[in-house]
Amino acid sequence: MSMSANEIENMIQEAIPGSIVVIEDLRGDGDHYSAHVKSELFNGKSKIQQHQMVYKALKGKMGQQLHALALKTSADL
C-alpha cells in the first residue's frame, strides 16, 4: 500500500508547523517521491537533523508504505 502526495505533505506540515512542503511523484507510481521542505524550525540545525525531523514526521511509514523519498530541506522561506 502506497501513500499519496497529500498524505505525505499533511504529515510533514502537522509535525513541522508553518513549513512549506512541495511533493513530487517522481515516477507516477505513488511510490517514489521527492520532497522539498522549508521551515524556520530548521535554523541552526544540520542537514542530518533537518532530515531526521522530516523522517520522524512520517511516523515509521518510510520503507513501509513510502518506498522512496528524495529529500531536500532548507531554513530559507
VMD Tcl script that draws the C-alpha trace (Angstrom):
set ca {
  {0.00 0.00 0.00}
  {1.47 3.34 -1.04}
  {0.94 6.86 0.26}
  {-0.43 9.82 -1.64}
  {1.47 13.07 -2.03}
  {-1.24 14.79 0.04}
  {-0.77 12.33 2.91}
  {2.98 12.94 2.94}
  {2.53 16.71 2.79}
  {-0.06 16.72 5.59}
  {2.06 14.55 7.90}
  {5.09 16.81 7.45}
  {3.10 20.03 7.90}
  {1.41 18.64 11.02}
  {4.75 17.73 12.62}
  {6.62 20.83 11.40}
  {4.12 23.70 11.74}
  {4.50 26.56 9.31}
  {6.58 24.51 6.91}
  {6.31 24.83 3.16}
  {6.21 21.39 1.58}
  {6.41 20.56 -2.13}
  {5.94 16.90 -3.04}
  {6.58 15.46 -6.50}
  {5.69 11.94 -7.63}
  {8.87 11.03 -9.50}
  {7.59 8.02 -11.44}
  {3.85 8.48 -11.34}
  {3.54 5.25 -9.37}
  {2.67 6.70 -5.96}
  {5.74 5.02 -4.52}
  {8.72 7.23 -5.41}
  {8.57 10.85 -4.31}
  {10.76 13.88 -3.85}
  {10.04 16.37 -1.09}
  {11.35 19.89 -0.62}
  {10.63 21.08 2.91}
  {11.30 24.65 4.04}
  {10.93 25.64 7.67}
  {12.25 28.27 10.05}
  {12.44 25.44 12.60}
  {15.44 24.15 10.63}
  {17.51 27.23 11.60}
  {20.67 26.19 13.43}
  {20.17 22.50 12.64}
  {22.44 20.39 10.45}
  {21.07 18.79 7.28}
  {21.06 15.45 9.09}
  {18.96 16.91 11.92}
  {16.60 18.52 9.42}
  {16.13 15.24 7.57}
  {15.59 13.41 10.86}
  {12.78 15.84 11.68}
  {11.08 15.04 8.37}
  {11.52 11.28 8.73}
  {10.12 11.47 12.28}
  {7.10 13.32 10.87}
  {6.42 10.31 8.63}
  {5.91 8.14 11.73}
  {7.66 4.99 10.56}
  {6.00 4.90 7.15}
  {9.36 5.30 5.37}
  {10.37 1.93 3.94}
  {6.87 0.57 4.51}
  {4.06 2.47 2.79}
  {6.54 5.01 1.42}
  {9.19 3.24 -0.59}
  {11.48 6.08 -1.68}
  {11.76 9.76 -0.78}
  {14.39 12.09 -2.22}
  {14.58 14.80 0.43}
  {15.73 18.41 0.26}
  {15.41 20.71 3.27}
  {16.17 24.36 3.92}
  {15.57 27.01 6.56}
  {15.00 29.72 3.96}
  {11.38 30.58 3.39}
}
mol new
graphics top color blue
foreach p $ca { graphics top sphere $p radius 0.5 }
foreach p [lrange $ca 0 end-1] q [lrange $ca 1 end] { graphics top cylinder $p $q radius 0.2 }
display resetview
